[in-house]
């Protein structure tokens, strides 16, 4: 069906989205089925009724969750899909921002290390306090992207992720003479510099900071911490699998229409989409010849 007032089809064939993430890495996604054009499928009244119906469905769903939770049952929806979305969100935020350190955060034994909610509040509260001081002084803010992971005991939590905004005076170098894990000593012996965030160490507990030398590799590595077991455990607590600073860059996107099949094979494909993971500028130039881009 064509909207004759606009002369535009309500669905769009061969739509593609190009996502430039930084560090020379981009992704191109092609949708194999027609994508609906927002606003052309229904009237304003129909659209308003749909919004009201969806709002009621969300309310009913939450009420059902609360009823089940009172019985000791936690409803977890579409875990595999959530897992995929979480990994994508972390990869994008990790790839699109200028991080300085890869970090590992744990808690002192004086805290309940099984309490993820308190752990998160402890970290965000400390960073907020430090950033308030930074704003007054006009210093760069601390920015973070942290992924939650269970210890081997499957009870206690620690965090891995990315950090930027610290001055060297706020950190200290580890030495081999300290009582530290063997893996950290091995890094020191290999010539890598491993540091500790002094404020965190005094307030919360053990931590390590390692300078990032391969931003793309670090971003892809971070998603390994998002496992089905960890996601399920976090979901049972009503928690997400990561937290981050507000306003992180998420790259640049543009849309277009595929006008001919690319000769470069896709890196991933199923019945719904094809995805090209692009690192070579020549590949971008080649794919550009197959796409008619929308006007900005």
Helices and strands as residue ranges (DSSP letters): E 2-3, E 8-9, E 11-12, E 15-22, E 25-31, E 35-36, H 44-70, H 79-95, E 101-105, H 116-137, E 143-150, E 157-164, G 168-170, E 171-173, H 182-189, E 194-197, H 198-203, E 207-211, H 215-222, G 223-225, H 228-236, E 242-244, E 252-258, E 268-269, E 273-278, H 281-288, E 291-293
